[in-house]
Amino acid sequence: MTQPEVEIRRAWRHAAGVDHDRLIDGLLLRYREPHRRYHTATHIMMVVRHVHEVAAALARQPSPQLIVAALYHDAIYDPRAADNEARSAELADRDLREVGWSGEQRGAVTTMIAATATHVTDDSGEQTAILLDADLAILGAEPRAYQAYVTGVRAEYSFVGDHQWREGRGRVLQSFLDRQRIFVTEPMRATREHRARANIEAELATLR
């Protein structure tokens, strides 16, 4: 078992309060799908790590719902589909129902996962903001890590021609630059906002 998988399993057991290896084995199997190049167990591990880092910087404790949302937010990942987040939320809801979580607890998880479709909080609360910033942390990574992310995502969209890729990717990147702020939480703005904008501008220059 890889280090990311070890950390994911540990996070699941701590947050869910149960072992239930069959469910976490199924989740890990999804993150091993051969078409994934960036949205793998390593990405999930890093999101969970960033969740803890941001929460600690805010003097908060991440809720079990937040950790589980981080674990499941990319459980369904088909680059050709437009409903990955909704289907990931449905999977999380089914699994959490099986381990006995209440409707309120499951609803908090599915709401957070759904928010990753647009990365807009809509005043959904601090825990959602932490998840979204943790998911986007790679945008503000050092250039080599950012380039590895770009390469991975491009490989996941290898079925898209170069012209279409440049147009679509360019729109996505520009939408982030057009925001008043990319990161919602103060710790992430302080440490990653400037670098994220520099990374995005540099990538955009390669797409023109």
Long-range contacts (C-beta under 8 A, 24 or more apart in sequence): 2-41, 3-45, 4-40, 4-41, 4-42, 4-44, 4-45, 5-31, 5-41, 7-45, 7-48, 7-49, 8-41, 8-44, 8-45, 8-48, 8-71, 11-48, 11-67, 11-70, 11-71, 12-68, 12-71, 14-64, 14-67, 15-64, 15-65, 15-67, 15-68, 15-71, 16-64, 16-68, 16-96, 16-99, 16-101, 17-64, 17-99, 18-99, 18-100, 20-98, 20-99, 23-95, 23-98, 23-99, 26-95, 27-71, 27-72, 27-75, 27-95, 30-75, 30-76, 30-77, 31-74, 31-75, 33-77, 35-79, 35-156, 36-77, 36-156, 37-151, 37-152, 37-153, 37-155, 37-156, 38-149, 38-152, 38-153, 38-155, 38-156, 39-74, 39-77, 39-152, 39-156, 43-74, 43-138, 44-70, 44-71, 44-74, 46-137, 46-138, 47-73, 47-131, 47-134, 47-135, 47-137, 48-134, 50-133, 50-134, 50-137, 51-130, 51-131, 51-134, 53-187, 54-130, 54-133, 54-134, 54-185, 54-187, 54-188, 55-130, 57-185, 57-186, 57-187, 58-126, 58-130, 58-185, 58-186, 58-187, 60-126, 60-130, 62-127, 62-130, 63-108, 63-127, 64-105, 65-105, 65-108, 65-109, 65-112, 65-127, 66-112, 66-127, 66-130, 66-131, 68-92, 68-96, 68-109, 69-108, 69-109, 69-112, 69-113, 69-131, 70-131, 70-134, 70-135, 72-109, 72-113, 73-112, 73-113, 73-116, 73-131, 73-135, 74-116, 79-156, 79-157, 79-159, 80-159, 84-117, 85-113, 85-114, 85-116, 85-117, 86-114, 86-117, 88-113, 89-113, 89-114, 121-184, 126-185, 129-184, 129-185, 130-185, 132-184, 133-183, 133-184, 133-185, 133-188, 136-182, 136-183, 136-196, 137-188, 137-192, 139-176, 139-182, 139-192, 139-196, 139-199, 139-200, 140-182, 140-183, 140-188, 140-191, 140-192, 140-193, 140-194, 140-195, 140-196, 140-199, 141-192, 141-195, 141-199, 142-195, 143-199, 143-202, 146-199, 146-203, 150-203, 166-207, 166-208, 169-203, 169-207, 170-204, 170-207, 170-208, 173-200, 173-203, 173-204, 173-207, 174-204, 176-200, 177-201, 177-204
